[in-house]
Amino acid sequence: MSFVRFLFREGSPFVFSVFIVLFSLQNIPMLSLPDNSFGMFVAAAFSVGYMGIQMGLSAFARVGKDGPVVDLFLSLIPLFTLLVIVVLDVVGKLPLSMFQIFGLGIAAMVVLMDIVFNTLILFKMNRLANDYVAMQ
C-alpha cells in the first residue's frame, strides 16, 4: 500500500518522465506507439492522466507543511527530461518525427500547467493557512 501511495504522491513525476523518454525512443519496435491518431490519443491520455493526478494531489494537499517546495522540485523532473530530449534533438543525437514532436509538445504544455497552476495553488493555500493561524 505504501508503494501505491508513493507512486501517486512523489512517484508520478518519475513515471511521467519515464513515459516521456519511452515516447521519444520510438525506434524501439516493442515500445513504440503507432504513428497515427490512436498513438497520439494514448500520448495525450497519459499526459491528461498525469495532470489529473497532480491536480488531485494539489487539491487534497496538507496545508502548513513544506509540501509545496517538494512538489515544485518534483514537478521540475519531467521538465528537465523534456529539455534534455529537445537538446538531443537539436544536436542530432535523437532525431524526432513530427508525431513525436507533437506528442512531446502536449507533454510540455501539461508539465508547464502543472508547474505554474498547481504550485501556485499550493503556495497560495499555504500562505492563506499561515495567515489564518497568525490571525488567531
VOLUM-362560 format. One line per 8 residues: their letters; for each residue x, y, z of N, C-alpha, C, O. Coordinates in pm, whole numbers, plus 32768, in hexadecimal, padded with zeros to 4 digits. Layout:
! VOLUM-362560
a = X/Y/Z/X/Y/Z/X/Y/Z/X/Y/Z | ...
//
This chain:
! VOLUM-362560
msfvrflf = 8051/7F88/8000/8000/8000/8000/8056/807E/8000/8032/80E2/7FC2 | 80C8/8079/8045/811E/80EF/8048/815D/8107/7FBF/817B/817A/7F9D | 8171/809B/7F6F/81A6/80AD/7EE8/8142/80F8/7E90/8169/814E/7E42 | 80C3/80D7/7E9C/805C/811C/7E4E/8053/81AE/7E79/8043/8207/7E26 | 805D/81C6/7EFA/8059/8250/7F2D/80D1/829E/7EF7/80C3/8311/7ECD | 8149/825F/7EF9/81BF/82A1/7EC3/81AF/82BB/7E2D/81D6/8324/7DFB | 8175/825A/7DE7/8164/8267/7D57/810B/82DD/7D34/8125/8323/7CD1 | 80A4/82F5/7D82/804C/8365/7D66/8081/83E9/7D9C/806D/8451/7D5D
regspfvf = 80C3/83E7/7E0C/80F3/8465/7E46/8174/8493/7E03/8174/84F1/7DB4 | 81E2/8453/7E24/8263/847F/7DF3/828C/843B/7D72/82E3/846D/7D2B | 8251/83CA/7D53/827D/837C/7CE2/8242/83A3/7C5C/8278/837E/7BF4 | 81D3/83ED/7C5B/8193/840D/7BDB/81EB/845F/7B7E/81E8/8446/7B05 | 823B/84C0/7BAE/8296/8504/7B50/8301/84A6/7B17/8329/84B5/7AA4 | 832E/8446/7B67/8391/83E7/7B36/8354/838C/7ACB/8393/8370/7A65 | 82DA/835D/7AE4/8297/8307/7A83/827C/8354/7A02/828D/831E/7994 | 8253/83D1/7A0D/823A/8422/7997/82BC/843D/794A/82BC/8440/78CF
svfivlfs = 832A/8451/7993/83AB/8463/7951/83D5/83E6/7906/840B/83EF/7897 | 83BE/8372/7941/83DD/82F5/78FC/8387/82E7/787F/83B7/82BA/7817 | 8307/830C/7888/82B0/8308/7811/82E4/8366/77A5/82E3/8342/772F | 8311/83DC/77CB/8346/843B/7769/83C1/8402/7723/83CF/840E/76A9 | 8419/83C3/7770/8491/8387/7734/846B/8315/76D7/84A1/830B/7669 | 840E/82C0/7701/83E4/8251/76AC/839D/8283/762E/83AA/8248/75C3 | 8352/82F0/763B/830D/8329/75C7/8371/8363/7564/835B/835D/74EB | 83DE/839C/7597/8441/83D5/753D/8498/836A/74FC/84DA/8385/7497
lqnipmls = 849B/82F2/7533/84E6/8283/74F8/848A/822C/74A4/847B/81B5/74C0 | 844D/8265/7440/83EE/821D/73EC/8431/81B9/738E/83EC/816B/734D | 84B6/81BB/7386/84F9/815E/732B/8506/80D2/7366/8534/8077/7321 | 84E0/80BF/73E5/84DD/8039/7421/8454/7FFD/7400/83EF/802F/7431 | 844D/7F94/73AF/83CB/7F64/737E/836D/7F34/73EC/82F4/7F46/73E1 | 83A1/7EF7/7455/8349/7EC0/74BB/8307/7F2E/7510/829A/7F19/7545 | 8348/7FA1/751C/8315/800B/7571/82D0/807B/7524/829A/80D7/7561 | 82D0/8075/74A0/829E/80E5/7452/8205/80E4/7448/81C5/807B/7445
lpdnsfgm = 81CF/815B/7444/8140/816E/742C/8129/8177/7396/8183/81A0/734D | 80B4/8152/7367/809B/8162/72D8/809E/81F6/72B1/8073/824C/72FE | 80D0/8211/723B/80E2/829A/720C/8062/82CE/71CB/8063/82FD/7159 | 7FF4/82C6/7216/7F74/82F2/71E1/7F24/8334/7252/7F5C/8356/72BA | 7EA4/8346/723C/7E52/838C/729F/7E44/833D/7321/7E38/8379/738C | 7E46/82B9/731B/7E3D/826A/7395/7EB9/827E/73ED/7EAE/8288/7467 | 7F2E/8285/73B0/7FA8/829F/73FB/7FA7/8328/743C/7FD4/8337/74AE | 7F73/838B/73F4/7F6A/8412/742F/7F04/8415/749F/7F15/845B/7502
fvaaafsv = 7E97/83C7/748F/7E33/83BE/74FA/7E71/8382/7578/7E58/83B4/75E6 | 7EC0/8319/7569/7F01/82DB/75DE/7F60/833E/7621/7F64/8348/769B | 7FAD/8386/75D1/800B/83E8/7609/7FC0/8458/7651/7FE7/8481/76BE | 7F56/848A/7614/7F07/84F5/7652/7EBE/84C2/76CE/7EB4/850B/7731 | 7E8C/8447/76CA/7E46/8410/773F/7EA6/83FD/77B4/7E82/8416/7827 | 7F1F/83D2/7798/7F81/83C3/7803/7FA5/844B/783E/7FB5/8457/78B8 | 7FB2/84B2/77E9/7FD0/8538/7819/7F5D/8570/786C/7F74/85AE/78D5 | 7EE2/855B/783F/7E6E/858D/788A/7E5F/853F/790D/7E37/8579/7973
gymgiqmg = 7E7F/84BF/790D/7E7C/8471/7989/7EE1/84A6/79EE/7EC3/84AF/7A65 | 7F59/84C8/79BE/7FBD/8503/7A18/7F8B/8588/7A50/7F9C/85A4/7AC6 | 7F4E/85D8/79FA/7F1B/8659/7A28/7EAB/8646/7A8E/7EA2/8691/7AEF | 7E56/85E3/7A79/7DEB/85C8/7AD9/7E22/859D/7B60/7DF0/85C7/7BC8 | 7E88/8549/7B5F/7EC6/851E/7BDD/7F03/8596/7C24/7EF1/85A5/7C9D | 7F4A/85EA/7BDB/7F8A/865E/7C1A/7F22/86C1/7C4F/7F36/86FC/7CB9 | 7EB4/86D4/7C06/7E4B/872F/7C37/7E08/86F6/7CB3/7DE9/873F/7D12 | 7DF1/8674/7CB3/7DB7/8635/7D29/7E13/8640/7DA2/7DE4/8657/7E12
lsafarvg = 7E94/8631/7D8D/7EF3/863E/7DFB/7EF7/86CD/7E2F/7F03/86E2/7EA8 | 7EED/872F/7DD6/7EED/87B9/7E06/7E69/87DC/7E49/7E67/8830/7EA4 | 7DFC/879F/7E20/7D7B/87BC/7E5E/7D71/8781/7EEB/7D32/87BD/7F42 | 7DB0/870E/7F01/7DA8/86CD/7F83/7E2A/86D5/7FD1/7E43/8682/8028 | 7E7C/8738/7FB2/7EFD/8747/7FF7/7EE7/877E/8084/7E89/87C8/809F | 7F40/8758/80DB/7F3D/878D/8163/7F79/8819/8163/7FE2/8830/8127 | 7F37/8872/81A5/7F69/88FB/81AA/7FBD/890E/8227/7FAD/88C6/828A | 8017/896F/8221/806C/898C/8291/80E9/8936/8299/8132/893E/82FB
kdgpvvdl = 8103/88E6/8235/8179/888F/8232/81D9/88C1/81C5/81BD/8924/8181 | 8249/887C/81B6/82A9/889E/814E/828B/8857/80CB/82E3/884D/8075 | 8216/8825/80BB/81F0/87DA/8044/81FB/8825/7FC1/8229/87EA/7F5F | 81D4/88A5/7FBB/81DA/88EA/7F39/8267/88F3/7F00/8278/88EA/7E86 | 82CB/8905/7F55/8353/890F/7F22/837F/8889/7EE8/83BC/8885/7E7D | 8360/881E/7F2E/8382/8798/7EFC/8335/877B/7E7C/836F/8746/7E1D | 82B4/879D/7E78/8264/8786/7E00/8298/87D8/7D8A/8294/87AA/7D18 | 82C7/8851/7DA5/82FF/88A4/7D3A/837B/8861/7CFF/8388/8859/7C85
flsliplf = 83D5/8832/7D54/844F/87F3/7D21/8430/876F/7CDC/8471/874C/7C79 | 83CF/8724/7D0E/83AA/86A8/7CCC/8366/86C2/7C45/8375/8674/7BE8 | 831C/8730/7C3B/82DB/8751/7BBC/833F/8781/7B54/8320/8782/7ADD | 83B6/87A9/7B80/841C/87D4/7B21/8461/875F/7ADB/84A2/8773/7A75 | 8454/86E5/7B11/8497/8671/7AD7/8468/8656/7A48/84BD/8643/79F1 | 83E4/8652/7A2B/83BC/8640/799E/83E8/86B3/7944/8403/869E/78CD | 83EF/872C/797B/841C/879E/792B/84AE/878C/7904/84D3/87A4/7891 | 8502/8762/7961/858E/8749/7941/859C/86D6/78DD/85F4/86DA/7886
tllvivvl = 8547/8672/78E9/8549/8603/7888/8528/8637/77FC/856A/8611/779B | 84C2/868C/77F2/849F/86C5/776F/850F/871C/7739/852A/8719/76C1 | 8550/8769/778F/85BF/87BE/7762/8634/876B/772E/8672/8790/76CA | 8652/86FC/7770/86BE/86A5/7742/869B/866A/76B9/86F1/8662/7662 | 861E/8641/76A7/85F4/8609/7626/85FB/8673/75B8/8624/8654/7548 | 85D4/86EE/75D6/85DC/875A/7573/866D/8775/754E/868D/8787/74D8 | 86C5/8779/75B1/8754/8790/7595/878C/871E/7540/87D8/8737/74E2 | 8768/86A2/755F/8797/8631/7510/8761/8636/7480/87A4/860C/7423
dvvgklpl = 86E7/866A/746F/86AF/8679/73E9/86F7/86E6/739C/8715/86D5/7326 | 8714/8756/73DD/8758/87C4/739A/87E6/879B/7373/8814/87BE/7306 | 882A/8753/73CA/88B2/8726/73AC/88B3/86BC/733F/8915/86AF/72F6 | 8847/8670/7333/883D/860B/72CD/8854/857D/72FF/885A/8520/72AF | 8861/856C/7380/8877/84E7/73B8/87F6/8496/73C3/87F9/841B/73C6 | 8785/84DB/73CB/8704/8498/73D9/86A1/84DB/7379/8655/8532/73A3 | 86A1/84B4/72FA/8645/84F4/729C/85B4/84CE/72BA/8594/8459/72CE | 855F/8534/72BF/84D1/8520/72DE/847C/8534/7261/8498/858A/720E
smfqifgl = 8413/84E2/7255/83B3/84F4/71E9/834E/855E/7211/834B/858A/7284 | 82FB/8588/71B2/8293/85EC/71D3/8230/85B5/7238/81FF/85FF/728D | 8213/8534/7230/81BB/84F3/7292/81F5/8501/731F/81AD/8522/737D | 8275/84E8/732D/82B6/84F4/73B0/82BB/8585/73DE/82A9/85A0/7455 | 82D4/85E0/7383/82D9/866E/73A8/8251/869D/73DB/824A/86E5/743F | 81E6/8675/7398/8160/869B/73C5/813F/865D/744C/8109/86A0/74A4 | 815F/85DE/745D/8146/859A/74DD/8196/85D7/754F/8162/85E9/75BD | 8214/85F7/7534/8266/8636/759B/823B/86C7/75B4/824F/86FC/7622
giaamvvl = 8200/8707/754F/81C8/878D/7563/8151/8788/75C2/8142/87DF/7618 | 80FC/8723/75B2/808D/8712/7610/80C1/86F9/769D/808E/8731/76FD | 8127/86A5/76A8/8163/868A/772B/81A0/8709/7767/8196/8720/77DF | 81DF/875B/7713/821B/87D8/7745/81B0/8837/7779/81C3/8878/77E0 | 813F/8841/7731/80D4/8898/7761/809C/8866/77E7/807F/88B6/7840 | 808D/87E4/77F4/805A/87AB/7871/80BC/87C4/78E3/8092/87E6/7952 | 813C/87B3/78C9/81A1/87C9/7932/81A3/885C/795C/81AB/887A/79D3 | 819B/88B7/78FB/819B/8945/791E/811C/896C/796A/8122/89BE/79C6
mdivfntl = 80AA/8932/7946/802F/894D/7992/803C/8917/7A20/800F/8957/7A7F | 8079/88A3/7A2E/808E/886A/7AB2/80E6/88C4/7B06/80C7/88E0/7B79 | 8154/88F1/7ACD/81B1/8944/7B19/8171/89C9/7B3E/817B/89F4/7BB1 | 8130/8A09/7AE0/80FA/8A8F/7AF9/807E/8A89/7B52/807D/8AC6/7BBD | 8017/8A42/7B27/7F98/8A48/7B6D/7F98/89FC/7BF1/7F6F/8A32/7C58 | 7FC7/8980/7BEF/7FBF/8931/7C69/8019/8966/7CD6/7FF2/8967/7D4B | 8091/8992/7CB4/80E8/89C9/7D1D/80B4/8A51/7D4C/80C4/8A73/7DC1 | 8078/8A9E/7CF2/803C/8B1C/7D20/7FCA/8B01/7D82/7FBB/8B47/7DE6
ilfkmnrl = 7F79/8A9C/7D65/7F0C/8A79/7DC0/7F43/8A4D/7E46/7F12/8A78/7EAF | 7FA9/89F8/7E44/7FE2/89C7/7EC2/8022/8A37/7F13/800F/8A3D/7F8D | 806F/8A8F/7ED2/80AD/8AFD/7F1B/8044/8B5D/7F51/8053/8B92/7FC0 | 7FDB/8B76/7F04/7F70/8BCF/7F32/7F27/8B92/7FAA/7F08/8BD8/800A | 7F0A/8B0E/7FA4/7EC8/8ACD/8015/7F1F/8AD2/8092/7EEC/8AE8/8100 | 7FA1/8ABE/8083/7FF9/8AC3/80F6/8003/8B50/812F/8007/8B62/81A8 | 8007/8BB4/80D7/800E/8C3D/8108/7F8D/8C62/8151/7F92/8CA2/81BA | 7F1B/8C3A/811A/7E9D/8C57/815C/7E91/8C0C/81E1/7E5A/8C42/8241
andyvamq = 7EC4/8B92/81E7/7EC0/8B47/8264/7F19/8B88/82CC/7EF3/8B8F/8341 | 7F8C/8BB7/82A5/7FE4/8BFB/8302/7FAA/8C7F/8330/7FB8/8CA3/83A5 | 7F68/8CC8/82D6/7F27/8D45/82FC/7EB3/8D2A/835D/7E9D/8D76/83BA | 7E69/8CBE/8347/7DFA/8C9B/839D/7E2B/8C77/842A/7DEC/8C9E/848D | 7E97/8C2F/8432/7ECF/8C0A/84B4/7F04/8C87/84FB/7EF5/8C93/8574 | 7F40/8CE2/84B1/7F75/8D5C/84EE/7F05/8DB6/8521/7F18/8DFD/8583 | 7E90/8DB4/84E0/7E21/8E0A/850B/7DE2/8DD5/858C/7DA9/8E22/85D9 | 7DED/8D54/85A4/7DAE/8D1F/861E/7E08/8D35/868E/7DE8/8D11/86FF
//
